[in-house]
Every structure is written in C-alpha cells, then in structure tokens.
C-alpha cells in the first residue's frame, strides 16, 4: 500500500483494493466479451446490435477506469493487464462459435447480468468497510450495467 492521507483504516483500504481489483478483472473481461460480440455479430439486426454493443463497451471502459482509479486513490495498485484479467476474472468464457444477433445478445446479457450482480454485492461489501465513496461507485456501475442489460435483453424479447 502506498502512503495516503485518506482517513479510512489501512486494513480496510487493503481489502477494498483487493475487492476493486477483483471487479476490475471482471469488468475488463466484460469489455472484451462485448467487443467480441460487436465484431462478430451477424444477421438482420446486425447494425442495431453492432452499434449497441459498441455503446455498451464504451460505458464498460469507463467503469474499468473508475474501478482502477479508485483502487489507486485508496493507496493500492490497479492490476488490469490482459494477463491479470485472464487470471482473475470470475465471468464465464465467452463462446467463440456465435454468429447470430440473438446468440450474441443472449451471451452478452448473461455476462452483463453476472457482472451486475457482482457490482451489487460490491455496494454492501464497501459499506461494510465504511467506504461510502466506493459503495457509491459500485452503485453507479450496477445502475449502468442494469441499464445496458435492459437494452440488450430487449433484443431477446423480439420475435425471431
């Protein structure tokens, strides 16, 4: 841990940094999964999903940055290399054999739902350590993730 005048106890900050790095790995993985869908989607809804997945990825990239910066603000280190992400992500592997918009929408929805659930747990965990700022960050991430899940899932409710 780096020295800081942040008034949270160092033991709490250390646990928060570990938690943020876990989320950073999942969020970085989520970003690459959504980009995988963006690049490979095919079918009648191609342009709508291609653009939507790009918007989702852009929002997720912002969450990656916010999570990483919060870890450093607390005196920790952000561990967000591709190798860190691959080793630590708890998300399921994205299938490489998908093509249709519906298949990609289903896979992206699953990844967004898993990450959103994890972000909601982060709210409570950060609160447990007395860090309302990190809890607020997780609230922001969960709110945004739920919105993107809603947008993507809407493509699953349409007639095939």
ChimeraX attribute file (.defattr): number of C-alpha atoms within 10 A of each C-alpha:
attribute: neighborCount
match mode: 1-to-1
recipient: residues
	/A:1	13
	/A:2	10
	/A:3	9
	/A:4	13
	/A:5	7
	/A:6	11
	/A:7	8
	/A:8	14
	/A:9	11
	/A:10	16
	/A:11	10
	/A:12	16
	/A:13	23
	/A:14	18
	/A:15	15
	/A:16	23
	/A:17	25
	/A:18	17
	/A:19	16
	/A:20	29
	/A:21	26
	/A:22	21
	/A:23	25
	/A:24	27
	/A:25	28
	/A:26	25
	/A:27	30
	/A:28	23
	/A:29	27
	/A:30	28
	/A:31	24
	/A:32	16
	/A:33	24
	/A:34	28
	/A:35	20
	/A:36	19
	/A:37	27
	/A:38	24
	/A:39	12
	/A:40	17
	/A:41	23
	/A:42	19
	/A:43	11
	/A:44	11
	/A:45	13
	/A:46	15
	/A:47	14
	/A:48	11
	/A:49	23
	/A:50	19
	/A:51	12
	/A:52	17
	/A:53	27
	/A:54	17
	/A:55	16
	/A:56	24
	/A:57	23
	/A:58	15
	/A:59	16
	/A:60	24
	/A:61	16
	/A:62	14
	/A:63	24
	/A:64	24
	/A:65	15
	/A:66	17
	/A:67	26
	/A:68	22
	/A:69	15
	/A:70	20
	/A:71	23
	/A:72	17
	/A:73	16
	/A:74	24
	/A:75	18
	/A:76	23
	/A:77	19
	/A:78	22
	/A:79	20
	/A:80	22
	/A:81	12
	/A:82	12
	/A:83	10
	/A:84	16
	/A:85	21
	/A:86	16
	/A:87	10
	/A:88	17
	/A:89	19
	/A:90	17
	/A:91	18
	/A:92	14
	/A:93	13
	/A:94	19
	/A:95	12
	/A:96	10
	/A:97	9
	/A:98	16
	/A:99	14
	/A:100	17
	/A:101	24
	/A:102	22
	/A:103	17
	/A:104	28
	/A:105	23
	/A:106	16
	/A:107	21
	/A:108	26
	/A:109	23
	/A:110	17
	/A:111	23
	/A:112	29
	/A:113	18
	/A:114	17
	/A:115	23
	/A:116	24
	/A:117	13
	/A:118	17
	/A:119	25
	/A:120	17
	/A:121	15
	/A:122	24
	/A:123	22
	/A:124	17
	/A:125	18
	/A:126	23
	/A:127	14
	/A:128	13
	/A:129	17
	/A:130	15
	/A:131	17
	/A:132	14
	/A:133	13
	/A:134	25
	/A:135	22
	/A:136	15
	/A:137	19
	/A:138	27
	/A:139	19
	/A:140	16
	/A:141	26
	/A:142	24
	/A:143	15
	/A:144	17
	/A:145	23
	/A:146	18
	/A:147	15
	/A:148	24
	/A:149	20
	/A:150	14
	/A:151	17
	/A:152	23
	/A:153	18
	/A:154	12
	/A:155	19
	/A:156	16
	/A:157	9
	/A:158	8
	/A:159	5
	/A:160	7
